[in-house]
Amino acid sequence: MPTTYITKQGETIDLACYRHYGRTADVTELVLAANPALAASDAVLPMGTRILMPDAPPSPAARPLVSLWT
């Protein structure tokens, strides 16, 4: 379920994504698509900006470690 995130002082879009989702890969683009007005704002968002955080796709599975010497 999408939630609303309220920015803190000095936050950027990717930092807000990291704080909300725990990652930026594959979610920053989703947030920008859900909030088209954010792309026109400055890099540092004003404090108190409301951002709609859509549901994120699941994190990709970790790749198995390949060892050349076993």
Predicted model as a PDB file, atoms N, CA, C, CB and O in Angstrom, pLDDT in the B-factor column:
MODEL        1                                                                  
ATOM      1  N   MET A   1       0.839  -1.160   0.000  1.00 84.00           N  
ATOM      2  CA  MET A   1       0.000   0.000   0.000  1.00 84.00           C  
ATOM      3  C   MET A   1       0.898   1.242   0.000  1.00 84.00           C  
ATOM      4  CB  MET A   1      -0.962  -0.012   1.214  1.00 84.00           C  
ATOM      5  O   MET A   1       1.805   1.340   0.827  1.00 84.00           O  
ATOM      6  N   PRO A   2       0.665   2.175  -0.900  1.00 88.00           N  
ATOM      7  CA  PRO A   2       1.486   3.388  -0.942  1.00 88.00           C  
ATOM      8  C   PRO A   2       1.357   4.181   0.363  1.00 88.00           C  
ATOM      9  CB  PRO A   2       1.080   4.269  -2.143  1.00 88.00           C  
ATOM     10  O   PRO A   2       0.296   4.209   0.987  1.00 88.00           O  
ATOM     11  N   THR A   3       2.451   4.818   0.756  1.00 93.00           N  
ATOM     12  CA  THR A   3       2.454   5.640   1.958  1.00 93.00           C  
ATOM     13  C   THR A   3       2.988   7.021   1.613  1.00 93.00           C  
ATOM     14  CB  THR A   3       3.300   4.986   3.079  1.00 93.00           C  
ATOM     15  O   THR A   3       3.550   7.234   0.539  1.00 93.00           O  
ATOM     16  N   THR A   4       2.807   7.948   2.530  1.00 95.00           N  
ATOM     17  CA  THR A   4       3.319   9.305   2.352  1.00 95.00           C  
ATOM     18  C   THR A   4       4.537   9.484   3.233  1.00 95.00           C  
ATOM     19  CB  THR A   4       2.236  10.367   2.684  1.00 95.00           C  
ATOM     20  O   THR A   4       4.516   9.153   4.419  1.00 95.00           O  
ATOM     21  N   TYR A   5       5.599  10.011   2.647  1.00 96.00           N  
ATOM     22  CA  TYR A   5       6.846  10.286   3.369  1.00 96.00           C  
ATOM     23  C   TYR A   5       7.000  11.793   3.439  1.00 96.00           C  
ATOM     24  CB  TYR A   5       8.095   9.613   2.671  1.00 96.00           C  
ATOM     25  O   TYR A   5       6.784  12.476   2.438  1.00 96.00           O  
ATOM     26  N   ILE A   6       7.364  12.324   4.581  1.00 96.00           N  
ATOM     27  CA  ILE A   6       7.581  13.757   4.749  1.00 96.00           C  
ATOM     28  C   ILE A   6       9.072  13.985   4.936  1.00 96.00           C  
ATOM     29  CB  ILE A   6       6.764  14.325   5.960  1.00 96.00           C  
ATOM     30  O   ILE A   6       9.693  13.423   5.838  1.00 96.00           O  
ATOM     31  N   THR A   7       9.637  14.820   4.065  1.00 95.00           N  
ATOM     32  CA  THR A   7      11.087  15.018   4.071  1.00 95.00           C  
ATOM     33  C   THR A   7      11.555  15.796   5.289  1.00 95.00           C  
ATOM     34  CB  THR A   7      11.520  15.735   2.813  1.00 95.00           C  
ATOM     35  O   THR A   7      10.823  16.591   5.881  1.00 95.00           O  
ATOM     36  N   LYS A   8      12.794  15.534   5.630  1.00 95.00           N  
ATOM     37  CA  LYS A   8      13.469  16.246   6.703  1.00 95.00           C  
ATOM     38  C   LYS A   8      14.428  17.254   6.073  1.00 95.00           C  
ATOM     39  CB  LYS A   8      14.225  15.257   7.654  1.00 95.00           C  
ATOM     40  O   LYS A   8      14.613  17.258   4.856  1.00 95.00           O  
ATOM     41  N   GLN A   9      15.020  18.082   6.873  1.00 95.00           N  
ATOM     42  CA  GLN A   9      15.902  19.129   6.371  1.00 95.00           C  
ATOM     43  C   GLN A   9      17.102  18.527   5.644  1.00 95.00           C  
ATOM     44  CB  GLN A   9      16.374  20.026   7.521  1.00 95.00           C  
ATOM     45  O   GLN A   9      17.777  17.638   6.162  1.00 95.00           O  
ATOM     46  N   GLY A  10      17.355  19.027   4.436  1.00 94.00           N  
ATOM     47  CA  GLY A  10      18.527  18.621   3.665  1.00 94.00           C  
ATOM     48  C   GLY A  10      18.379  17.330   2.893  1.00 94.00           C  
ATOM     49  O   GLY A  10      19.374  16.827   2.371  1.00 94.00           O  
ATOM     50  N   GLU A  11      17.184  16.768   2.795  1.00 95.00           N  
ATOM     51  CA  GLU A  11      17.006  15.494   2.101  1.00 95.00           C  
ATOM     52  C   GLU A  11      16.880  15.669   0.596  1.00 95.00           C  
ATOM     53  CB  GLU A  11      15.786  14.782   2.632  1.00 95.00           C  
ATOM     54  O   GLU A  11      16.338  16.658   0.104  1.00 95.00           O  
ATOM     55  N   THR A  12      17.389  14.692  -0.107  1.00 95.00           N  
ATOM     56  CA  THR A  12      17.214  14.589  -1.550  1.00 95.00           C  
ATOM     57  C   THR A  12      16.242  13.441  -1.812  1.00 95.00           C  
ATOM     58  CB  THR A  12      18.590  14.360  -2.287  1.00 95.00           C  
ATOM     59  O   THR A  12      15.867  12.708  -0.897  1.00 95.00           O  
ATOM     60  N   ILE A  13      15.842  13.295  -3.069  1.00 94.00           N  
ATOM     61  CA  ILE A  13      14.897  12.222  -3.402  1.00 94.00           C  
ATOM     62  C   ILE A  13      15.503  10.858  -3.119  1.00 94.00           C  
ATOM     63  CB  ILE A  13      14.473  12.312  -4.876  1.00 94.00           C  
ATOM     64  O   ILE A  13      14.848   9.990  -2.543  1.00 94.00           O  
ATOM     65  N   ASP A  14      16.759  10.669  -3.525  1.00 93.00           N  
ATOM     66  CA  ASP A  14      17.368   9.353  -3.308  1.00 93.00           C  
ATOM     67  C   ASP A  14      17.608   9.063  -1.831  1.00 93.00           C  
ATOM     68  CB  ASP A  14      18.680   9.255  -4.066  1.00 93.00           C  
ATOM     69  O   ASP A  14      17.532   7.906  -1.418  1.00 93.00           O  
ATOM     70  N   LEU A  15      17.894  10.077  -1.029  1.00 96.00           N  
ATOM     71  CA  LEU A  15      18.058   9.853   0.409  1.00 96.00           C  
ATOM     72  C   LEU A  15      16.718   9.495   1.057  1.00 96.00           C  
ATOM     73  CB  LEU A  15      18.661  11.104   1.083  1.00 96.00           C  
ATOM     74  O   LEU A  15      16.665   8.642   1.943  1.00 96.00           O  
ATOM     75  N   ALA A  16      15.645  10.142   0.619  1.00 96.00           N  
ATOM     76  CA  ALA A  16      14.321   9.804   1.131  1.00 96.00           C  
ATOM     77  C   ALA A  16      13.962   8.362   0.756  1.00 96.00           C  
ATOM     78  CB  ALA A  16      13.258  10.788   0.584  1.00 96.00           C  
ATOM     79  O   ALA A  16      13.386   7.629   1.561  1.00 96.00           O  
ATOM     80  N   CYS A  17      14.307   7.965  -0.472  1.00 94.00           N  
ATOM     81  CA  CYS A  17      14.057   6.578  -0.896  1.00 94.00           C  
ATOM     82  C   CYS A  17      14.856   5.604  -0.045  1.00 94.00           C  
ATOM     83  CB  CYS A  17      14.412   6.391  -2.384  1.00 94.00           C  
ATOM     84  O   CYS A  17      14.337   4.566   0.367  1.00 94.00           O  
ATOM     85  N   TYR A  18      16.113   5.932   0.218  1.00 95.00           N  
ATOM     86  CA  TYR A  18      16.948   5.042   1.022  1.00 95.00           C  
ATOM     87  C   TYR A  18      16.392   4.916   2.439  1.00 95.00           C  
ATOM     88  CB  TYR A  18      18.399   5.555   1.063  1.00 95.00           C  
ATOM     89  O   TYR A  18      16.358   3.822   3.001  1.00 95.00           O  
ATOM     90  N   ARG A  19      15.961   6.027   3.007  1.00 95.00           N  
ATOM     91  CA  ARG A  19      15.420   5.973   4.372  1.00 95.00           C  
ATOM     92  C   ARG A  19      14.094   5.227   4.434  1.00 95.00           C  
ATOM     93  CB  ARG A  19      15.238   7.380   4.921  1.00 95.00           C  
ATOM     94  O   ARG A  19      13.798   4.566   5.429  1.00 95.00           O  
ATOM     95  N   HIS A  20      13.303   5.329   3.384  1.00 94.00           N  
ATOM     96  CA  HIS A  20      11.988   4.675   3.399  1.00 94.00           C  
ATOM     97  C   HIS A  20      12.077   3.195   3.007  1.00 94.00           C  
ATOM     98  CB  HIS A  20      11.030   5.402   2.452  1.00 94.00           C  
ATOM     99  O   HIS A  20      11.517   2.333   3.683  1.00 94.00           O  
ATOM    100  N   TYR A  21      12.788   2.911   1.903  1.00 93.00           N  
ATOM    101  CA  TYR A  21      12.837   1.540   1.380  1.00 93.00           C  
ATOM    102  C   TYR A  21      14.073   0.759   1.821  1.00 93.00           C  
ATOM    103  CB  TYR A  21      12.786   1.573  -0.122  1.00 93.00           C  
ATOM    104  O   TYR A  21      14.077  -0.472   1.788  1.00 93.00           O  
ATOM    105  N   GLY A  22      15.121   1.472   2.232  1.00 92.00           N  
ATOM    106  CA  GLY A  22      16.367   0.801   2.582  1.00 92.00           C  
ATOM    107  C   GLY A  22      17.265   0.590   1.384  1.00 92.00           C  
ATOM    108  O   GLY A  22      18.289  -0.084   1.494  1.00 92.00           O  
ATOM    109  N   ARG A  23      16.908   1.150   0.245  1.00 91.00           N  
ATOM    110  CA  ARG A  23      17.701   1.033  -0.985  1.00 91.00           C  
ATOM    111  C   ARG A  23      17.244   2.123  -1.952  1.00 91.00           C  
ATOM    112  CB  ARG A  23      17.551  -0.396  -1.632  1.00 91.00           C  
ATOM    113  O   ARG A  23      16.198   2.743  -1.764  1.00 91.00           O  
ATOM    114  N   THR A  24      18.041   2.338  -2.977  1.00 91.00           N  
ATOM    115  CA  THR A  24      17.656   3.293  -4.020  1.00 91.00           C  
ATOM    116  C   THR A  24      17.473   2.602  -5.365  1.00 91.00           C  
ATOM    117  CB  THR A  24      18.705   4.401  -4.143  1.00 91.00           C  
ATOM    118  O   THR A  24      16.781   3.126  -6.238  1.00 91.00           O  
ATOM    119  N   ALA A  25      18.076   1.445  -5.541  1.00 88.00           N  
ATOM    120  CA  ALA A  25      17.978   0.720  -6.808  1.00 88.00           C  
ATOM    121  C   ALA A  25      16.531   0.330  -7.090  1.00 88.00           C  
ATOM    122  CB  ALA A  25      18.874  -0.533  -6.786  1.00 88.00           C  
ATOM    123  O   ALA A  25      15.863  -0.259  -6.241  1.00 88.00           O  
ATOM    124  N   ASP A  26      16.064   0.653  -8.260  1.00 87.00           N  
ATOM    125  CA  ASP A  26      14.726   0.304  -8.744  1.00 87.00           C  
ATOM    126  C   ASP A  26      13.584   1.035  -8.051  1.00 87.00           C  
ATOM    127  CB  ASP A  26      14.519  -1.153  -8.593  1.00 87.00           C  
ATOM    128  O   ASP A  26      12.428   0.791  -8.399  1.00 87.00           O  
ATOM    129  N   VAL A  27      13.842   1.913  -7.094  1.00 92.00           N  
ATOM    130  CA  VAL A  27      12.737   2.604  -6.438  1.00 92.00           C  
ATOM    131  C   VAL A  27      12.727   4.108  -6.700  1.00 92.00           C  
ATOM    132  CB  VAL A  27      12.794   2.356  -4.960  1.00 92.00           C  
ATOM    133  O   VAL A  27      11.662   4.725  -6.689  1.00 92.00           O  
ATOM    134  N   THR A  28      13.886   4.702  -6.933  1.00 92.00           N  
ATOM    135  CA  THR A  28      13.924   6.142  -7.178  1.00 92.00           C  
ATOM    136  C   THR A  28      13.099   6.504  -8.401  1.00 92.00           C  
ATOM    137  CB  THR A  28      15.366   6.619  -7.356  1.00 92.00           C  
ATOM    138  O   THR A  28      12.383   7.506  -8.390  1.00 92.00           O  
ATOM    139  N   GLU A  29      13.190   5.706  -9.449  1.00 92.00           N  
ATOM    140  CA  GLU A  29      12.418   5.955 -10.667  1.00 92.00           C  
ATOM    141  C   GLU A  29      10.919   5.819 -10.401  1.00 92.00           C  
ATOM    142  CB  GLU A  29      12.848   4.986 -11.781  1.00 92.00           C  
ATOM    143  O   GLU A  29      10.121   6.585 -10.942  1.00 92.00           O  
ATOM    144  N   LEU A  30      10.532   4.844  -9.568  1.00 93.00           N  
ATOM    145  CA  LEU A  30       9.122   4.677  -9.218  1.00 93.00           C  
ATOM    146  C   LEU A  30       8.585   5.892  -8.473  1.00 93.00           C  
ATOM    147  CB  LEU A  30       8.931   3.423  -8.373  1.00 93.00           C  
ATOM    148  O   LEU A  30       7.472   6.350  -8.730  1.00 93.00           O  
ATOM    149  N   VAL A  31       9.382   6.402  -7.555  1.00 94.00           N  
ATOM    150  CA  VAL A  31       8.963   7.566  -6.772  1.00 94.00           C  
ATOM    151  C   VAL A  31       8.829   8.781  -7.680  1.00 94.00           C  
ATOM    152  CB  VAL A  31       9.968   7.854  -5.629  1.00 94.00           C  
ATOM    153  O   VAL A  31       7.870   9.541  -7.551  1.00 94.00           O  
ATOM    154  N   LEU A  32       9.763   8.976  -8.586  1.00 94.00           N  
ATOM    155  CA  LEU A  32       9.670  10.111  -9.506  1.00 94.00           C  
ATOM    156  C   LEU A  32       8.466   9.970 -10.441  1.00 94.00           C  
ATOM    157  CB  LEU A  32      10.963  10.238 -10.327  1.00 94.00           C  
ATOM    158  O   LEU A  32       7.834  10.971 -10.779  1.00 94.00           O  
ATOM    159  N   ALA A  33       8.144   8.762 -10.857  1.00 94.00           N  
ATOM    160  CA  ALA A  33       6.976   8.553 -11.715  1.00 94.00           C  
ATOM    161  C   ALA A  33       5.683   8.834 -10.948  1.00 94.00           C  
ATOM    162  CB  ALA A  33       6.965   7.115 -12.268  1.00 94.00           C  
ATOM    163  O   ALA A  33       4.723   9.344 -11.526  1.00 94.00           O  
ATOM    164  N   ALA A  34       5.648   8.509  -9.662  1.00 94.00           N  
ATOM    165  CA  ALA A  34       4.455   8.742  -8.854  1.00 94.00           C  
ATOM    166  C   ALA A  34       4.323  10.195  -8.422  1.00 94.00           C  
ATOM    167  CB  ALA A  34       4.474   7.850  -7.635  1.00 94.00           C  
ATOM    168  O   ALA A  34       3.234  10.642  -8.063  1.00 94.00           O  
ATOM    169  N   ASN A  35       5.437  10.941  -8.457  1.00 94.00           N  
ATOM    170  CA  ASN A  35       5.460  12.341  -8.034  1.00 94.00           C  
ATOM    171  C   ASN A  35       6.146  13.183  -9.105  1.00 94.00           C  
ATOM    172  CB  ASN A  35       6.183  12.499  -6.664  1.00 94.00           C  
ATOM    173  O   ASN A  35       7.279  13.616  -8.896  1.00 94.00           O  
ATOM    174  N   PRO A  36       5.497  13.429 -10.251  1.00 92.00           N  
ATOM    175  CA  PRO A  36       6.172  14.113 -11.358  1.00 92.00           C  
ATOM    176  C   PRO A  36       6.647  15.526 -11.024  1.00 92.00           C  
ATOM    177  CB  PRO A  36       5.255  14.174 -12.534  1.00 92.00           C  
ATOM    178  O   PRO A  36       7.577  16.016 -11.664  1.00 92.00           O  
ATOM    179  N   ALA A  37       6.046  16.188 -10.056  1.00 92.00           N  
ATOM    180  CA  ALA A  37       6.469  17.541  -9.709  1.00 92.00           C  
ATOM    181  C   ALA A  37       7.829  17.568  -9.023  1.00 92.00           C  
ATOM    182  CB  ALA A  37       5.440  18.190  -8.817  1.00 92.00           C  
ATOM    183  O   ALA A  37       8.482  18.611  -8.998  1.00 92.00           O  
ATOM    184  N   LEU A  38       8.265  16.448  -8.471  1.00 90.00           N  
ATOM    185  CA  LEU A  38       9.568  16.409  -7.788  1.00 90.00           C  
ATOM    186  C   LEU A  38      10.726  16.602  -8.755  1.00 90.00           C  
ATOM    187  CB  LEU A  38       9.735  15.086  -7.051  1.00 90.00           C  
ATOM    188  O   LEU A  38      11.769  17.128  -8.366  1.00 90.00           O  
ATOM    189  N   ALA A  39      10.567  16.194  -9.988  1.00 87.00           N  
ATOM    190  CA  ALA A  39      11.649  16.313 -10.965  1.00 87.00           C  
ATOM    191  C   ALA A  39      11.967  17.774 -11.256  1.00 87.00           C  
ATOM    192  CB  ALA A  39      11.280  15.590 -12.262  1.00 87.00           C  
ATOM    193  O   ALA A  39      13.093  18.097 -11.635  1.00 87.00           O  
ATOM    194  N   ALA A  40      11.001  18.649 -11.085  1.00 88.00           N  
ATOM    195  CA  ALA A  40      11.215  20.071 -11.349  1.00 88.00           C  
ATOM    196  C   ALA A  40      11.780  20.813 -10.142  1.00 88.00           C  
ATOM    197  CB  ALA A  40       9.917  20.714 -11.775  1.00 88.00           C  
ATOM    198  O   ALA A  40      12.181  21.971 -10.268  1.00 88.00           O  
ATOM    199  N   SER A  41      11.819  20.174  -8.985  1.00 87.00           N  
ATOM    200  CA  SER A  41      12.321  20.831  -7.778  1.00 87.00           C  
ATOM    201  C   SER A  41      13.840  20.782  -7.726  1.00 87.00           C  
ATOM    202  CB  SER A  41      11.731  20.178  -6.526  1.00 87.00           C  
ATOM    203  O   SER A  41      14.484  20.101  -8.524  1.00 87.00           O  
ATOM    204  N   ASP A  42      14.396  21.512  -6.775  1.00 88.00           N  
ATOM    205  CA  ASP A  42      15.850  21.505  -6.579  1.00 88.00           C  
ATOM    206  C   ASP A  42      16.304  20.127  -6.108  1.00 88.00           C  
ATOM    207  CB  ASP A  42      16.275  22.594  -5.557  1.00 88.00           C  
ATOM    208  O   ASP A  42      15.489  19.286  -5.729  1.00 88.00           O  
ATOM    209  N   ALA A  43      17.617  19.911  -6.139  1.00 90.00           N  
ATOM    210  CA  ALA A  43      18.163  18.619  -5.702  1.00 90.00           C  
ATOM    211  C   ALA A  43      17.845  18.369  -4.237  1.00 90.00           C  
ATOM    212  CB  ALA A  43      19.683  18.568  -5.926  1.00 90.00           C  
ATOM    213  O   ALA A  43      17.467  17.259  -3.861  1.00 90.00           O  
ATOM    214  N   VAL A  44      17.997  19.405  -3.403  1.00 94.00           N  
ATOM    215  CA  VAL A  44      17.650  19.287  -1.984  1.00 94.00           C  
ATOM    216  C   VAL A  44      16.203  19.750  -1.844  1.00 94.00           C  
ATOM    217  CB  VAL A  44      18.628  20.140  -1.060  1.00 94.00           C  
ATOM    218  O   VAL A  44      15.863  20.884  -2.182  1.00 94.00           O  
ATOM    219  N   LEU A  45      15.365  18.860  -1.345  1.00 94.00           N  
ATOM    220  CA  LEU A  45      13.943  19.157  -1.227  1.00 94.00           C  
ATOM    221  C   LEU A  45      13.668  20.030  -0.016  1.00 94.00           C  
ATOM    222  CB  LEU A  45      13.134  17.869  -1.139  1.00 94.00           C  
ATOM    223  O   LEU A  45      14.364  19.924   0.994  1.00 94.00           O  
ATOM    224  N   PRO A  46      12.659  20.895  -0.102  1.00 93.00           N  
ATOM    225  CA  PRO A  46      12.291  21.681   1.076  1.00 93.00           C  
ATOM    226  C   PRO A  46      11.811  20.768   2.203  1.00 93.00           C  
ATOM    227  CB  PRO A  46      11.197  22.708   0.720  1.00 93.00           C  
ATOM    228  O   PRO A  46      11.172  19.745   1.960  1.00 93.00           O  
ATOM    229  N   MET A  47      12.125  21.149   3.420  1.00 95.00           N  
ATOM    230  CA  MET A  47      11.702  20.372   4.575  1.00 95.00           C  
ATOM    231  C   MET A  47      10.180  20.338   4.616  1.00 95.00           C  
ATOM    232  CB  MET A  47      12.280  20.964   5.890  1.00 95.00           C  
ATOM    233  O   MET A  47       9.533  21.366   4.417  1.00 95.00           O  
ATOM    234  N   GLY A  48       9.601  19.166   4.872  1.00 95.00           N  
ATOM    235  CA  GLY A  48       8.164  19.016   4.950  1.00 95.00           C  
ATOM    236  C   GLY A  48       7.494  18.667   3.635  1.00 95.00           C  
ATOM    237  O   GLY A  48       6.266  18.632   3.559  1.00 95.00           O  
ATOM    238  N   THR A  49       8.292  18.405   2.582  1.00 94.00           N  
ATOM    239  CA  THR A  49       7.713  18.008   1.301  1.00 94.00           C  
ATOM    240  C   THR A  49       7.081  16.633   1.453  1.00 94.00           C  
ATOM    241  CB  THR A  49       8.788  18.004   0.174  1.00 94.00           C  
ATOM    242  O   THR A  49       7.699  15.712   1.988  1.00 94.00           O  
ATOM    243  N   ARG A  50       5.857  16.499   0.982  1.00 96.00           N  
ATOM    244  CA  ARG A  50       5.161  15.205   1.045  1.00 96.00           C  
ATOM    245  C   ARG A  50       5.436  14.439  -0.247  1.00 96.00           C  
ATOM    246  CB  ARG A  50       3.615  15.397   1.261  1.00 96.00           C  
ATOM    247  O   ARG A  50       5.232  14.949  -1.349  1.00 96.00           O  
ATOM    248  N   ILE A  51       5.904  13.203  -0.082  1.00 96.00           N  
ATOM    249  CA  ILE A  51       6.229  12.351  -1.228  1.00 96.00           C  
ATOM    250  C   ILE A  51       5.398  11.082  -1.116  1.00 96.00           C  
ATOM    251  CB  ILE A  51       7.766  12.019  -1.288  1.00 96.00           C  
ATOM    252  O   ILE A  51       5.389  10.423  -0.076  1.00 96.00           O  
ATOM    253  N   LEU A  52       4.705  10.748  -2.191  1.00 96.00           N  
ATOM    254  CA  LEU A  52       3.973   9.487  -2.242  1.00 96.00           C  
ATOM    255  C   LEU A  52       4.970   8.377  -2.550  1.00 96.00           C  
ATOM    256  CB  LEU A  52       2.824   9.532  -3.311  1.00 96.00           C  
ATOM    257  O   LEU A  52       5.623   8.390  -3.593  1.00 96.00           O  
ATOM    258  N   MET A  53       5.081   7.426  -1.643  1.00 95.00           N  
ATOM    259  CA  MET A  53       5.994   6.301  -1.812  1.00 95.00           C  
ATOM    260  C   MET A  53       5.195   5.069  -2.238  1.00 95.00           C  
ATOM    261  CB  MET A  53       6.787   6.022  -0.498  1.00 95.00           C  
ATOM    262  O   MET A  53       4.537   4.440  -1.409  1.00 95.00           O  
ATOM    263  N   PRO A  54       5.250   4.717  -3.541  1.00 94.00           N  
ATOM    264  CA  PRO A  54       4.495   3.549  -3.999  1.00 94.00           C  
ATOM    265  C   PRO A  54       5.111   2.247  -3.480  1.00 94.00           C  
ATOM    266  CB  PRO A  54       4.433   3.525  -5.532  1.00 94.00           C  
ATOM    267  O   PRO A  54       6.225   2.230  -2.955  1.00 94.00           O  
ATOM    268  N   ASP A  55       4.363   1.174  -3.639  1.00 92.00           N  
ATOM    269  CA  ASP A  55       4.894  -0.137  -3.258  1.00 92.00           C  
ATOM    270  C   ASP A  55       6.112  -0.451  -4.116  1.00 92.00           C  
ATOM    271  CB  ASP A  55       3.812  -1.249  -3.410  1.00 92.00           C  
ATOM    272  O   ASP A  55       6.096  -0.253  -5.331  1.00 92.00           O  
ATOM    273  N   ALA A  56       7.150  -0.934  -3.483  1.00 84.00           N  
ATOM    274  CA  ALA A  56       8.390  -1.237  -4.193  1.00 84.00           C  
ATOM    275  C   ALA A  56       8.406  -2.681  -4.658  1.00 84.00           C  
ATOM    276  CB  ALA A  56       9.601  -0.958  -3.304  1.00 84.00           C  
ATOM    277  O   ALA A  56       7.853  -3.558  -3.995  1.00 84.00           O  
ATOM    278  N   PRO A  57       9.037  -2.929  -5.795  1.00 82.00           N  
ATOM    279  CA  PRO A  57       9.213  -4.323  -6.204  1.00 82.00           C  
ATOM    280  C   PRO A  57      10.153  -5.020  -5.224  1.00 82.00           C  
ATOM    281  CB  PRO A  57       9.767  -4.415  -7.660  1.00 82.00           C  
ATOM    282  O   PRO A  57      10.959  -4.358  -4.571  1.00 82.00           O  
ATOM    283  N   PRO A  58      10.062  -6.319  -5.114  1.00 82.00           N  
ATOM    284  CA  PRO A  58      10.956  -7.020  -4.188  1.00 82.00           C  
ATOM    285  C   PRO A  58      12.417  -6.852  -4.599  1.00 82.00           C  
ATOM    286  CB  PRO A  58      10.596  -8.512  -4.123  1.00 82.00           C  
ATOM    287  O   PRO A  58      12.737  -6.697  -5.778  1.00 82.00           O  
ATOM    288  N   SER A  59      13.278  -6.886  -3.614  1.00 77.00           N  
ATOM    289  CA  SER A  59      14.714  -6.779  -3.890  1.00 77.00           C  
ATOM    290  C   SER A  59      15.161  -7.984  -4.699  1.00 77.00           C  
ATOM    291  CB  SER A  59      15.534  -6.671  -2.575  1.00 77.00           C  
ATOM    292  O   SER A  59      14.688  -9.097  -4.470  1.00 77.00           O  
ATOM    293  N   PRO A  60      16.070  -7.769  -5.643  1.00 74.00           N  
ATOM    294  CA  PRO A  60      16.569  -8.926  -6.396  1.00 74.00           C  
ATOM    295  C   PRO A  60      17.310  -9.878  -5.462  1.00 74.00           C  
ATOM    296  CB  PRO A  60      17.499  -8.472  -7.553  1.00 74.00           C  
ATOM    297  O   PRO A  60      17.955  -9.453  -4.503  1.00 74.00           O  
ATOM    298  N   ALA A  61      17.207 -11.154  -5.757  1.00 74.00           N  
ATOM    299  CA  ALA A  61      17.873 -12.162  -4.936  1.00 74.00           C  
ATOM    300  C   ALA A  61      19.393 -11.990  -5.042  1.00 74.00           C  
ATOM    301  CB  ALA A  61      17.449 -13.597  -5.372  1.00 74.00           C  
ATOM    302  O   ALA A  61      19.923 -11.638  -6.096  1.00 74.00           O  
ATOM    303  N   ALA A  62      20.055 -12.238  -3.960  1.00 77.00           N  
ATOM    304  CA  ALA A  62      21.519 -12.133  -3.953  1.00 77.00           C  
ATOM    305  C   ALA A  62      22.124 -13.214  -4.838  1.00 77.00           C  
ATOM    306  CB  ALA A  62      22.074 -12.248  -2.510  1.00 77.00           C  
ATOM    307  O   ALA A  62      21.679 -14.362  -4.839  1.00 77.00           O  
ATOM    308  N   ARG A  63      23.126 -12.831  -5.576  1.00 80.00           N  
ATOM    309  CA  ARG A  63      23.803 -13.800  -6.429  1.00 80.00           C  
ATOM    310  C   ARG A  63      24.696 -14.693  -5.582  1.00 80.00           C  
ATOM    311  CB  ARG A  63      24.629 -13.089  -7.523  1.00 80.00           C  
ATOM    312  O   ARG A  63      25.272 -14.227  -4.598  1.00 80.00           O  
ATOM    313  N   PRO A  64      24.821 -15.951  -5.937  1.00 84.00           N  
ATOM    314  CA  PRO A  64      25.718 -16.822  -5.175  1.00 84.00           C  
ATOM    315  C   PRO A  64      27.173 -16.386  -5.385  1.00 84.00           C  
ATOM    316  CB  PRO A  64      25.528 -18.308  -5.595  1.00 84.00           C  
ATOM    317  O   PRO A  64      27.554 -15.949  -6.471  1.00 84.00           O  
ATOM    318  N   LEU A  65      27.941 -16.509  -4.367  1.00 85.00           N  
ATOM    319  CA  LEU A  65      29.340 -16.155  -4.420  1.00 85.00           C  
ATOM    320  C   LEU A  65      30.102 -17.201  -5.235  1.00 85.00           C  
ATOM    321  CB  LEU A  65      29.922 -16.029  -2.999  1.00 85.00           C  
ATOM    322  O   LEU A  65      29.983 -18.403  -4.999  1.00 85.00           O  
ATOM    323  N   VAL A  66      30.879 -16.718  -6.189  1.00 87.00           N  
ATOM    324  CA  VAL A  66      31.677 -17.614  -7.009  1.00 87.00           C  
ATOM    325  C   VAL A  66      33.123 -17.515  -6.520  1.00 87.00           C  
ATOM    326  CB  VAL A  66      31.556 -17.259  -8.541  1.00 87.00           C  
ATOM    327  O   VAL A  66      33.694 -16.426  -6.459  1.00 87.00           O  
ATOM    328  N   SER A  67      33.691 -18.632  -6.183  1.00 88.00           N  
ATOM    329  CA  SER A  67      35.066 -18.658  -5.714  1.00 88.00           C  
ATOM    330  C   SER A  67      35.927 -19.374  -6.757  1.00 88.00           C  
ATOM    331  CB  SER A  67      35.169 -19.356  -4.323  1.00 88.00           C  
ATOM    332  O   SER A  67      35.586 -20.465  -7.214  1.00 88.00           O  
ATOM    333  N   LEU A  68      37.033 -18.755  -7.121  1.00 88.00           N  
ATOM    334  CA  LEU A  68      37.927 -19.361  -8.103  1.00 88.00           C  
ATOM    335  C   LEU A  68      38.828 -20.407  -7.465  1.00 88.00           C  
ATOM    336  CB  LEU A  68      38.772 -18.292  -8.780  1.00 88.00           C  
ATOM    337  O   LEU A  68      39.328 -21.296  -8.154  1.00 88.00           O  
ATOM    338  N   TRP A  69      39.043 -20.311  -6.151  1.00 86.00           N  
ATOM    339  CA  TRP A  69      39.909 -21.252  -5.453  1.00 86.00           C  
ATOM    340  C   TRP A  69      39.126 -21.896  -4.316  1.00 86.00           C  
ATOM    341  CB  TRP A  69      41.186 -20.546  -4.916  1.00 86.00           C  
ATOM    342  O   TRP A  69      38.905 -21.273  -3.277  1.00 86.00           O  
ATOM    343  N   THR A  70      38.712 -23.130  -4.512  1.00 66.00           N  
ATOM    344  CA  THR A  70      38.008 -23.834  -3.434  1.00 66.00           C  
ATOM    345  C   THR A  70      38.648 -25.156  -3.126  1.00 66.00           C  
ATOM    346  CB  THR A  70      36.559 -24.047  -3.792  1.00 66.00           C  
ATOM    347  O   THR A  70      38.181 -25.877  -2.244  1.00 66.00           O  
TER     348      THR A  70                                                      
ENDMDL                                                                          
END                                                                             
